[in-house]
Amino acid sequence: MKKTVLVSGGAGFIGSHVTVELLEAGYDVVVADNFSNCDRTCFEGVKKITGREDLPLEVMDFCDLKAVKALFGKYHIDAVIHFAAFKAVGESVAKPLMYYKNNLESFLNVLEVAGAQPGGCNVLFSSSATVYGEPDVVPVTENTPRKPATSPYGNTKTMCEDILRDTVKASDGALKGILLRYFNPIGAHPSALIGELPRGVPNNLVPFITQTAIGKRECLNIFGNDYPTPDGTCQRDYIDIVDLARAHVYAVTRMMEGKMKKDCEVFNVGTGRPVSVLELVNAFEKVNGVKVPHKFAPRRPGDVTAIWADPTLANEEMGWKATRTVEETLKAAWAWECHLAQQKETGSDDTGKATSLKDQILQAADKANEAISDAIDKVKEYSALSPEEKKAKQDEWNSKLTEAAEKASDSVKDIVDDIKEGADKLFKGKKD
Ligand code: UDP
């Protein structure tokens, strides 16, 4: 029988590429996403690439424990790959609680429910090279000591690694875990039907390069040219998104086939090849025959000088190896940007935007329904009390009823906000 993999956050950049590779490797996939940081474009692209119009999609929030339980009740899940998390470093510094709450709670819920599955479950967590901080020695192996994180986002990665390790250990064999530490995933699927879709001004280098090349941005700032590296700009290990996605298939298969050496394993997912910012920009211009206006700017706070992977363990233990050249990857990234521009010109991305708006509103409506039902139940409960009981607990009931009414009212406000926000987005899309 085919095994089923749940991909939380499966409509995003990495999740959508992983879904394609899993389907192509013969797994059944359930995609779950709350579309808080992406629209339907990539999900629709996955269906087109794989011809799987029937690909299950669950619009849900992993912070909602009830919803996670219902999801595991609906499907027999053999493995979960967990991507559903916020990922903007700067935003995490400004809103730490939002990051801790979302990124930790969603993962805790996954582990709680996965660990209670009869027959157990396999969990793959999307970690990051950010856990190594500024390494003392490069390349980094899985045994390179982790450094204290420099942002709440980075901290959630380190914390989720520990949470998975501890939970697997305590689970008596019910849970198996793999932590994949990604280096810098870039590029897009060769079909140009899925790729990175940053909201607003991109923080990451490659989307900034492609948007500058197409004329959406005036000039790329290269942050720092006085680093102690061969050309003075930072060095990273840029890993093709399809190669990275394939690493997940290897990891899931390793878990399913019982090939793990330990119940919780860690693998670096990188190429082992350092590339500087300047080298990447030059390679992009050369391979695509386009100019990327750029200038040197001050260093960006928090950037590490140089980091790249020693991928030997993933190569030898999992049998996975990065295969695509930087040139192939940069061609794919450019083809994706051109595809987006073409879609905008023909207006064919409106359908995707409208569908994700619909999902957002339906989700808010579900929440409102729940809050209103809860308020009604509380009023009924109160009405059924005797006059003595009402009197004795008047204060307690006052606050209970007020709180329920406020929750119901807030949830209705959320729907209205979503409708307004959605309408604005669609209108803005037309003006751009
Ligand atoms: N970078 C840059 N200009 C940009 C965005 C990024 O020079 O507009 C540099 C950044 O300073 C770093 C490298 O590109 O040296 C990779 O940055 P990115 O944000 O893509 O990934 P990170 O390694 O920070 O996770």
Boltz pocket constraint, residues with backbone or C-beta under 6 A from the ligand:
constraints:
  - pocket:
      binder: B
      contacts: [[A, 184], [A, 202], [A, 203], [A, 204], [A, 205], [A, 206], [A, 208], [A, 220], [A, 221], [A, 222], [A, 223], [A, 224], [A, 234], [A, 235], [A, 236], [A, 277], [A, 300], [A, 303], [A, 304]]
      max_distance: 6.0
